[in-house]
């Protein structure tokens, strides 16, 4: 059914369903996409759970940097689990409907986790700044109290951003169509469905989400400018390489995540192409959570050492 009654403000419409169009492919390609999606999802779960387990069992990883990394892996598991299981269900069974409440909850958790990750990545950049630029004061600058404060602030900002955006989007009327041209409930495709005036919602999304994305990005950028300035003062090339190597994994993750997020949300609504947005969403919602543990394990000698120690213990 293409048209539905206005949603969101009338109690009798709470049971109305949306339809997630997802990927427009034939049945054979849907089976292939399901198999590929399931493989990526399981790899994401395994990789991030492995990072969390290593950090908990290895004494060498009981540091502020890995405390934050462990929480990043937890967020990645939750982040990808808000969208991928439903996407796989749709690909396998062809049941692309999602309830009004289910759609709102999916958006809320997705935006919360995305905003939390933005701030947490900035906190991880601050940790590298403290370790490289102020090594003698590192334990003070990254005390346990500060670690938990950074984590709590990340979740608080992510939740605030999500509550505002979800409330605004789902207070709109949706009377043009119930077909969402995406594989999950996200802000841009839902705004395109609304028959209400979405100008306020667009500006609030642009402003609040922009602050949640751009402010941490700028702080991350500032941290690395200070880090580079400090590292260049190191006299030996080996010392400079060692200092930069502690940042390489984090910098790679930051580049992938912020690049795709900024492209999706910090643009005027008129410039959105749903086909392009779907492809970019696959990058930051599915591929990035899978790549993060691989990036940290392949480019981080401490994590590699922890893996070897864990394997040696298991072989005894």
N, C-alpha and C positions, 0 to 999 in steps of 0.2 A: 504494500500500500504506500503510495507516494506522499500522501498528505495526511497530517494528523492535526488534532486539536491543539491550541496553544498549550504549551507545557509550562510547568514550573510554578505557576501562581494558583492553580486550581487543584484542589485535593483530588478531584475525580480523575486527574490525568497522571497520578503518580505511578500507575501500573503500565503506562505507555512504554513501548519499547523503541529503541533506536536500532538501526541496522548498520553494522560495520562492513563497508564494502571491501575493505582490505586490498588485496592484490588481484587485479583483473587478469586472471590466467585460466587456462583450461584445466580439466580434472587431472590430467596426467602431470602437469606442472605443479598443481597443488599438492599432489603426493610427494613430488620431489622437494618442494618447499617445506612441507611438513617434516620430512626426514632431515633436511638440512637445518631447519629451525630447532628440531629436537636435539640434534647433535650439538649445536651451538649452545643451547640452553643447559644441557647436561655438562658441557665443558666449562661453562661459566660457573655453575654451581660447584663443580669439583675443584676448579682452580681457586675460587675465592674461599671455599671451605678449607682448602689446603693451606692457604695463607694464614687464615685465622688459627688453624690448628698449630702450625709451626710457631706462630707468635706466642701461643699459650704454653707450649711445651719446651721451647728452647730458651734457656736463660740468657743467651747472647742477644736475643731479640726483645728483651724486657727494657726497652728504651722509649722515650716519648715519640720518636719517629715511627716506631712500629706499633705503638698504641694507636696512633692516628691511622696508620695503614690498615690495621685490623678492623677498625671501625669503618674505614672506606670500603673494605671488602664486604662487610656486613650490609652496608648501604647498597652496594652493587647487587647483592643477592636479592634484596627486597625490591630494588629498582627494576631489575629485569623481570622479576616475578609478578609485577603489577600488570604487565602487558603480554609477555610471551605465552604463558599458559592459555590465555583466552585466544590469542592468535593461532596457536596450535590446534585448539579445539575447533575453531572455525575452519581451518584448513582440512582437518581430518573428517569432520562430520558435516560441514557446510552450514552449521547453525550459527549464523552471523548476528543474531539478535542479542541485544544487551538491554537490560531494564534501565529506566530513568535513574533510579537510585544506584544501580550498579555502575552506570556511566559516570555519575557524580563522584562515587567513591574511587573509581579507577583514576579519574583526573586528580582528585585530592591527593591520593598517595603518590601518584607519579610526579606531580608538581612539588610536593613536599620533599620527596627524596632527591629530585633534581636540584632544588634550591639548597638543600642540606649539603649535597656533594659540592656545589659551587663554593660554599663557605668553608667546608672542610679542606678542600684543595688549597684554599688561601691559607688556612691554618698550618697546613703541611709546609707551605712555602715559608711561613714565618719560622717554623721549626728549623728549616735548613739555614735561614738567615741567622738565627740565634746560634746554631752550631758552628757555622763557618766564620761569621763576623765577630761573635763574642764567645769564643770557646770556653774561656775561664768563668764566664757567668752563665753558661748554658743550663746548668742544673737549677739555677735560680729563675732564669727566664722561662724555663719549661718545667717548672715544678709540677707535682701531681695535681695541685689545686688549679693551676693554669691550664693543664691538659684537659681536665674535666670541664673547666669554664669554656674553653674553646669548643669542646664537643657539644655542650649544652647550648651555647650560642648558635652553633650551626643548625641544630634541630629547631631551636626557637625561631630563627629567621626563616628557615624552610617552611615551617608550619604557618607562620604569619603570612608569607607570600601566597601559600596555597589556599588558606582560608579565604582571603580577600578575592583571589581570582576565581575560585570555585563558586563562591557565593554570588559574585557578579554574573558569571556566565550562566549559572542555572537559575537566576532570577529573570532571565530573558524569556520571551515567548518564542517557541519553535513551531511555526505553522507552515513553512514552505515545504519541507520534506523531513522525513525521519532517517534519511540515508546519510551516514557520515562517511565521507570520502577519505577514509583512513583505516588503519588496522587497530587503532585504539582511540579512546576519547581524549582528545587534546584540545587546547584552546582555539587555535586558528580554524580548524574545520567546523567546530561547533558555532563559532561566531558567524561563519558563512551561512549556516542553516537558519539563523535567527531572523524573524520578521520584525523584531524590535529595533529601535535605534541603538546601534552598538558602539557609537562614538565614545561614550563614557567608558565602556568596558575596554575598548581598544586602548584608550589613553591610560587607563589605570594599569592594564597589563603591560603596556610599553614602559610606564614610569616605574611601577613597583618591581616587576620582573627585571626591568633594565637595571635598577639599582642592585637587586640581588645578584645579578650576573656580572654587571660591569664593575661595581665597587670591589668585590673580591678579586676580579681579574686585574684591576688596577693595583690592588695591594700585592697580589702575586707578582705582577710585573715590577713593582717597586722593590720587592724583596730580592728579585733576581738581578736588578740593576745594582743594588747594594752588594749582593753576593759577588757579581762579576768584578765590581770595583775592588772588593777586598781580595779576591783570588788573584787578580792581576798584580797585586803587591807582593805575592809570594815569590821568592827569588828563584826557586828551582822549578824546572818544567815538570818534574815528577810530582812535586807538591801541588802544582796547579791542576794537573790531570787528576790526581787523587781527590782534590776538593770538588772539581766539576763532576766526577763520576758519582758522587753521592747525590747529585741533583738530576742526573740524566734521566732516570726512570720517571721521576715526578714531572719533570718538564715535558716529557713525551706525552704523558697522560693529560696534562693540562692543555697542551696544544690541540689534541684530538677532541677533548670534551668541550672546551670553551669555544673552539672554532665552529662546531656543529650547533651548539646551543645558541650562540649569538646569531648565527645565520637564520635559525628558526624563529626566534622570539623577538629579536631587536630589529624588526623590519615592519614597515607599514602593512596593514592587512591587504591593501590593493596589490602589493607585489608578491603575494603568496601564490605559488603554484602547488596544488595538492600532490601532483605526481612527484615534483622535486622534494616537497616536504616529507613524503613517505620515505623516499630514498635516504634523505638526511636523517630522518627519525630512526631508521634501521641502524645507522652508524652510532648515534649516541644512546639509543635505548637498548640495543641488542649487541652490536659488535664491540663497543667500548668496554662494557662490563666483562666481556670475555677476554679482551686483550690486556686489561689491567694486571691480572695476576701473571700473565705471560711476560709482560714488560718488566714487572718488578723481579720476577724470578730469573729471567734471562740476562738482565742488565745490572743486577745487584749481587755483589759477591757475598754479602752477609746472608742473604736469603739462600743463595746457592750452597753456602757452607752449612746452613741449617738443614737444608734438604739432604745433604750428604750425611750429616750426623744422625738424622732421623732414619735414613736408610740403613746406616751401619748398626743402629740400635735394633732395628727390626730384623736384621740378619743374624743377630746373636742367638 
